Amino acid sequence: MIEDYSNFSTSVNHHIEKWNMKSPVNCIILNAIAVYCVILLLSSVFFNSLLLWVFYRYKELRTSLNMLIIALTAYNLAASVIELPFVIISNFSCRWPFGRVGCHFSGVVMYIVGIIQIYLMAAISFERFFIIYKPMSIKSISTNVILVVIAVCTFMGVMWAMFPYLGWSYYSLEGALTSCSVEWFERSFNVISYNVTIFLVVYTIPLIVIFFANIKLVIIIRNLPNMTKDAQDEKAKKRLQMERNLTVIMIFLVVGFVISWTPYAMVSLYSSFIGDDLPPLAGTLPAMFAKSTLVWSAILYIFSNKQIRVKLTMGLFYEKKEQDEVSMSRDKTVIPITNYTA
């Protein structure tokens, strides 16, 4: 164990690239983190794949909101499969065994997905506000518009994550030296300018959009019961109720996302602009907590969305039962054989 954390931080600060350096954190703690990441990986693969299968199987579910959820789910699954194995192996090894190239690759994958996540959350919040603001006149945003939004979110994620490759800041080992991210400790203008820009454009501005949209949504959905009473059409009432339920789900999803990422953002903010005396675990645990967004968004959406649950039950159980019944009926069918004579 390294007791002088200031010396440890200084070594990171000057970017001494000892890629095979043993972690300053006790191996038992790192192994526990590795087990957590294994559970996270298996859960993410299962629930994200399950949600994507439902959307693939039932085309009627591909609304404007669900298309954003599909993009979010697909990116979460990709990040889990690609990035989490690096973190699992390194924490079991109690060091980073993949060198500079592995650090850069692992860091950029998670950073791309993290940026795309927050932009997609802002897009989801705005979509809900756009639909709920006039629920009787706007049923859905066009597919082309949603695809453009997803493409823009993806481009922004790739762009900001690739700048360190081009020389604006760089990727380095963080916290317990078992995971990688952009450099937070160095005080050079190159690194500080990138971090300031990231906090403004990637965190603060999307967060303002998210809070503004969701505060408005809370106000609007409080008045939706009155609108439901005034609506004469039974279909209109059901649609209002459905949109209200979806909006509540999305508010919980967005709030959970912000809660998951905020500790890591605060630690990064402190490391970048205030001090470099944080213990290694203080830089690692918030990052591991933020990775939970890779799985719980899919879990929340599956178990809180009645329409998804119904389609999932139909797809997994009833259709299989019908197929078995058809197969049994075919086996019992007697096919008559006719002999033809010349």
HELIX and SHEET records of a PDB file:
HELIX    1   1 TYR A    5  ASN A   13  1                                   9    
HELIX    2   2 CYS A   27  ARG A   57  1                                  31    
HELIX    3   3 LYS A   59  LEU A   61  5                                   3    
HELIX    4   4 SER A   64  SER A   93  1                                  30    
HELIX    5   5 GLY A   99  TYR A  133  1                                  35    
HELIX    6   6 THR A  143  MET A  162  1                                  20    
HELIX    7   7 PHE A  163  LEU A  166  5                                   4    
HELIX    8   8 PHE A  189  ILE A  198  1                                  10    
HELIX    9   9 PHE A  199  THR A  204  3                                   6    
HELIX   10  10 ILE A  205  ASP A  230  1                                  26    
HELIX   11  11 GLU A  234  PHE A  273  1                                  40    
HELIX   12  12 PRO A  280  ALA A  290  1                                  11    
HELIX   13  13 THR A  293  SER A  304  1                                  12    
HELIX   14  14 LYS A  306  THR A  313  1                                   8    
HELIX   15  15 MET A  314  TYR A  318  3                                   5    
HELIX   16  16 GLU A  319  LYS A  332  1                                  14    
SHEET    1   A 2 TYR A 171  GLU A 174  0                                        
SHEET    2   A 2 SER A 179  VAL A 182 -1                                        
END                                                                             
